[in-house]
Amino acid sequence: MSCQKQLLSASNADAGPGEDFVVAALSTDRESWALFLDIDGTLLDLAETPDAVAVPPSLPASLDHLSKKLGGALALVTGRGLAYADQLFSPAKFPIAGLHGAERRDPDGRVHKAAETADFERLKAELVAATASWAGVLIEDKGAAVAVHYRLAPDRQLELEHLMERALYRAGPDWAIQHGKMVVEIRPARANKGDAVAAFLAQPPFAGRRAIAIGDDVTDEAMFRTVNRLGGFSIRIGPPVPASEALGSIPSAEVLRGFIAALVS
């Protein structure tokens, strides 16, 4: 039976779509697999503001232990900036693709970053000024990207989408818009999570392994497509969604953390 057919068959497992297979693969065939994990909504529960996320005290050590079991073939692939992601999981340190791939730290420690420009810095300042009086709207400065969060002001969604579309037009062709859960972001156009995963898979210790990618949002679909194309397994956190490229699902971030803890126990 092919790898993907096994994965789809595992979707019917009582433990949750795909969960049994992933646990089995990472328990008994660790040398064959690489693991790519989104952060917000996947490893961590979503919060009302980006800085309000809570990292369970045992999670950094569990991820570090799992990474060692996989020979280092574990990476975080996130919309967060690289430095902020490091802060979340300190003292553990992993290969990371940040800002949807605009930043990347390779397994050997080399860091690749998109350049910040003076024009983009001015654009970010203009967004802060334009939304200063909009209660509940939060502008997140990510360096080479900027995000506007409206979880606390859902009625502002259309206004903010129009605002970001106009900002994107001013930013020019080197930038792209990215929609997520209650957030709209402008990021470098050349960055996406699928390309970041492909870049990792060309390097040891990821090279020659099949990929398991786990995420929760539309921002993770590029990662899912890449992993599926390469014969791996993609998992969406939350209920199955017909429009998603994910081959399987896990009910929640809490369940994912539970099986990570079981894998390293």
Secondary structure as UniProt FT lines:
FT   HELIX           3..10
FT   TURN            11..12
FT   TURN            14..15
FT   TURN            17..18
FT   HELIX           19..28
FT   HELIX           30..32
FT   STRAND          33..37
FT   TURN            41..43
FT   HELIX           50..52
FT   TURN            57..58
FT   HELIX           59..69
FT   TURN            70..72
FT   STRAND          74..77
FT   HELIX           82..89
FT   TURN            90..91
FT   STRAND          96..98
FT   HELIX           99..101
FT   STRAND          103..105
FT   TURN            107..108
FT   STRAND          111..113
FT   HELIX           118..130
FT   TURN            131..133
FT   TURN            135..136
FT   STRAND          138..141
FT   STRAND          146..149
FT   TURN            151..152
FT   HELIX           154..156
FT   HELIX           157..171
FT   TURN            173..174
FT   STRAND          175..180
FT   TURN            181..182
FT   STRAND          183..188
FT   TURN            189..190
FT   HELIX           193..201
FT   TURN            204..208
FT   STRAND          210..215
FT   HELIX           218..220
FT   HELIX           221..229
FT   TURN            230..231
FT   STRAND          233..237
FT   TURN            242..243
FT   STRAND          248..250
FT   HELIX           253..264
//
